[in-house]
Amino acid sequence: MLLTERDTDQGLLVAVCDTDIVGDTFESGSVSLTVEEEFYADEATTVDEATVVDALSRATIANIVGTRAVEVAIEHGIIDENAVLDLGETQHAQMLRF
């Protein structure tokens, strides 16, 4: 998975995506999501599951895209599976921690 961490005025922003979907666009009905290289990959590091879990556990805001990345977030209780968008061949979830 690809992981990017950015410190923002609102807290830690974490972006995670499956490595093989950068640049792809996924659609479901009127919803369309492009996995932008600039956001998800430019400053990203390829990481393992434990690193993703650690980053998401510390995140204030998270964007997670890709079947594997979303599965990891669900398996570790970071994202509720009912909050996941199915976008054709992939999944997407966002998190905001207050």
C-alpha positions in Angstrom: 0.0 0.0 0.0 1.0 3.6 -0.5 1.0 5.9 2.5 1.3 9.7 2.8 1.2 11.6 6.0 0.8 15.4 6.0 0.7 17.7 9.0 -2.1 20.3 8.5 -3.7 23.0 10.6 -6.5 20.5 11.3 -4.2 17.7 12.4 -2.5 14.7 10.7 -3.9 13.9 7.3 -3.2 10.3 6.1 -3.8 9.1 2.6 -3.6 5.4 1.9 -4.2 3.5 -1.3 -3.5 0.2 -3.0 -0.4 0.4 -5.1 -1.9 -0.8 -8.3 -4.8 1.8 -8.6 -2.9 5.1 -8.8 -4.2 7.0 -11.8 -7.4 4.9 -12.1 -10.9 6.3 -12.0 -13.7 4.4 -10.4 -17.4 5.1 -10.7 -20.7 4.1 -9.2 -23.8 5.9 -10.3 -23.2 9.6 -10.0 -20.1 9.2 -7.8 -16.7 9.2 -9.5 -13.3 9.0 -7.8 -9.9 9.4 -9.5 -6.9 8.1 -7.5 -4.8 11.2 -8.2 -1.0 10.6 -8.2 -0.4 14.1 -6.8 -2.5 13.3 -3.7 -1.9 9.6 -3.1 1.5 8.8 -4.6 3.9 11.8 -5.1 5.3 11.8 -1.6 4.1 8.3 -0.7 6.1 5.4 0.7 5.2 1.8 0.0 4.4 0.3 3.4 3.1 -2.8 5.1 -0.1 -3.4 7.0 1.3 -2.5 10.4 2.6 0.8 9.2 -0.8 1.7 7.7 -2.6 0.8 11.0 -0.2 2.9 13.0 -0.7 5.9 10.7 -4.4 5.6 10.6 -4.6 5.3 14.4 -2.8 8.6 14.7 -4.7 10.4 11.9 -7.2 13.2 12.4 -8.3 13.0 8.8 -7.9 10.0 6.5 -8.6 9.1 2.9 -8.5 5.4 2.1 -9.0 3.9 -1.3 -8.5 0.4 -2.6 -10.0 -2.9 -1.6 -7.0 -4.0 0.4 -6.4 -0.6 2.1 -10.1 -0.4 3.2 -10.1 -4.0 4.4 -7.1 -3.2 6.6 -8.9 -0.2 8.1 -12.1 -2.3 8.7 -10.2 -5.2 10.2 -8.5 -3.0 12.8 -11.6 -1.1 13.7 -10.6 2.2 12.2 -13.4 2.3 9.7 -16.9 0.9 10.1 -17.8 -1.3 7.1 -21.1 0.5 6.8 -19.3 3.7 6.0 -17.5 2.3 2.9 -18.4 3.4 -0.6 -18.3 0.6 -3.2 -17.0 2.2 -6.4 -17.2 -0.4 -9.1 -14.0 -2.5 -8.7 -12.7 -0.8 -5.6 -13.7 0.8 -2.3 -13.3 4.2 -0.6 -13.6 5.5 2.9 -12.9 8.7 4.7 -12.4 9.3 8.4 -12.6 12.4 10.5 -11.6 12.2 14.1 -12.8 14.9 16.5 
